[in-house]
Amino acid sequence: MLEISFRAMGCWMKAMVDSDSPHAAAALRAVPRWFASWERRLSRFREDSELNRLNHRPGRWIRVSLPLWEVLQLALWAARWSDGRVIPTILPALEMAGYDRSFEKVPMGRYRSGSEDRPLGLDAWRLIRLNPETRSVFLPDGARLDLGGIAKGWAADQAVRHLKAYGPALVDAGGDIAVSGPMANGEPWPIGVADPRPRGRASFGQPALLGILRISSGGVATSGRDVRRWRHGGEERHHLIDPRTGRPAQTDVLTATVVAPTVVEAEVAAKVVFLLGSREGLAWLETHPELAGLVVREDGMVLASSRWSMDLFKS
Amino acid sequence: MKIENTYPGAQRGCLITAPRGKARSGSVDHVKALLTTGALAAILWLWVTLAGPEDPSGEATGGTPEPLASSPVLMQWDPLPTLVPTPQGGLVRTAPPPSVKRKGASPPPAGSGLRVVQSLPPPRVIQVPVPSNQRPAAVTRSSR
């Protein structure tokens, strides 16, 4: 089993291939470069990224690269699938919340409280037009994109798709995890689910775990307010914006973990469950037979959807 | 698979020594020098960790990147000059031992006592045990 760890897209990344061949090792060494290339195109934190060049040129057709094209298509699909809860035109609200730079550079207390109205442009995703023949994008005035978790999930899915030629593969993109199939011994990959509660048990060097998932394909992602959060004016703020208010979501969910056929679906679904709250979020999961989810509430209660099989999850 | 050692100079480096058989009159300064070295190493490690990989060249081919040849080891540690006690009870640095100078590298200022690290190693592929329920392959968690 070979592994490489590196930092990209503001997170720690890990890629694994269940093989000891030199070809697998060479492929793993290329993974950081793949992520660097994608980040240069898709990051809003890089002034010269392709995404920012698109953001600065609304009102005209702009031809884009295939990575940006694919991620944008996924982002628009996510917006429709989530009924407008996970949208790519969320950037004005993120900036208003103080998340206008990579999270580790956001000073505490940055959120600008006050009587700001819901930022303009959040609904503009409905007016974005795509021309597949020329691979061009038309952003309406006021539309400014952040591709955040969608880009990360897409990158993990892409990386695993390329690595599986060298052996069973797993890519962990900052906690969004994609696997290509069972390990070489036929066993599912054991994936820990972090316990976000303050008094979770932990062993030296390892996060506290709620349990171990065993998955053979697809992806798993977790959304939550246990890490990227801060206090301002006596109120807790976090980075998961509710598009309907333009402000950090008010929810009883601390973290939501979802297993899905791809990491992008898991990422979007985890955010939807988080935004909806534990009761409505779990009900939403029940309407999607391809998904299974686990919710940790702020009161410490842990809830699971009916398809979260306890055979797959051992604590 | 053999684990690569990307710090070929690390084991050769002799950071600080004290002459044999003598009382350790400069032991406090000795400890300070060790701590300084450790702090510098930690800062450099953080820089490597946060700087990220080099940018690949060329246009992305639409989500189908080709694996690139791995780059050679680029970093070489140069050992710090040796500290020796003076008759007055302090410590002074001797001239640093000769080291291989990388082509194009500029020499450090005279009397600086430290060599400049020219570049950073790429992330390493390592061999790990097969994951199990006692040692999961990865942990899903909120972004951090």
Interface residues (C-beta under 8 A of the other chain):
Chain A: M1 L2 E3 I4 S5 F6 R7 A8 G10 C11 W12 K14 M16 D18 D20 P22 A25 A26 A27 L28 R29 A30 P32 R33 W34 F35 A36 S37 W38 R40 R41 S65 L66 P67 W69 E70 F103 G149 K152 Q158 H162 L170 D172 G174 G175 D176 I177 M183 N185 W189 P190 I191 G192 V193 A194 P196 Q206 P207 L209 I212 L213 R214 V220 A221 T222 S223 G224 R225 D226 V227 R228 T255 T257 K314
Chain B: M1 T49 L50 G52 P53 E54 D55 P56 E59 A60 T61 G62 G63 T64 P65 E66 P67 L68 A69 S70 P122 P123 R124 V125 I126 Q127 V128 P129 V130 P131 S132 N133 R135 P136 A137 A138 V139 T140 R141 S142 S143 R144
